């Protein structure tokens, strides 16, 4: 719906599962906006840590 590919996706291959995550591609004349990179540990990368998403403790 946003026009962007998913942040990560998994590829089942027999008994194994491979995970890929999206990163920014090359810049220039023939640039690719997104590149999928293999994640050997199988975990998606940590997302951005926004300062406004922290929970503040109540007094």
C-alpha positions as CSV (number, residue, x, y, z in Angstrom):
1,X,0.0,0.0,0.0
2,X,3.0,2.3,0.5
3,X,4.7,1.5,-2.7
4,X,7.7,0.0,-0.9
5,X,8.8,-3.6,-0.7
6,X,8.5,-5.3,2.6
7,X,11.2,-4.7,5.2
8,X,12.1,-8.4,5.5
9,X,10.9,-11.6,4.0
10,X,11.7,-15.3,4.5
11,X,12.3,-17.9,1.8
12,X,11.4,-21.5,2.8
13,X,13.8,-24.0,1.1
14,X,13.1,-27.5,2.2
15,X,14.0,-27.8,5.8
16,X,15.8,-24.5,6.0
17,X,14.5,-21.0,6.0
18,X,16.4,-18.0,4.7
19,X,15.7,-14.4,5.8
20,X,16.5,-11.3,3.9
21,X,16.1,-7.7,4.9
22,X,15.8,-4.5,2.9
23,X,18.5,-1.8,2.8
24,X,19.1,1.3,0.8
25,X,20.6,0.7,-2.6
26,X,23.2,2.5,-4.7
27,X,22.9,6.1,-5.6
28,X,23.7,7.5,-9.0
29,X,22.5,7.4,-12.6
30,X,21.2,3.8,-12.6
31,X,20.3,3.6,-8.9
32,X,18.4,0.9,-7.2
33,X,16.3,2.3,-4.3
34,X,16.2,-1.0,-2.4
35,X,18.5,-4.0,-2.1
36,X,17.7,-7.2,-0.1
37,X,20.6,-8.5,2.0
38,X,20.9,-12.0,3.4
39,X,20.7,-12.2,7.2
40,X,22.7,-15.3,8.2
41,X,21.5,-15.2,11.8
42,X,17.9,-15.3,10.7
43,X,16.8,-12.2,12.7
44,X,15.6,-8.9,11.1
45,X,17.7,-5.8,11.8
46,X,16.7,-3.7,14.8
47,X,14.5,-0.8,13.8
48,X,15.1,2.9,14.5
49,X,14.9,4.0,18.1
50,X,12.7,7.0,18.1
51,X,13.1,9.2,21.2
52,X,9.3,9.7,21.5
53,X,8.6,6.0,21.6
54,X,10.1,5.5,25.0
55,X,7.8,5.0,27.9
56,X,8.2,7.5,30.6
57,X,7.9,6.3,34.2
58,X,5.0,7.8,36.2
59,X,5.9,9.5,39.5
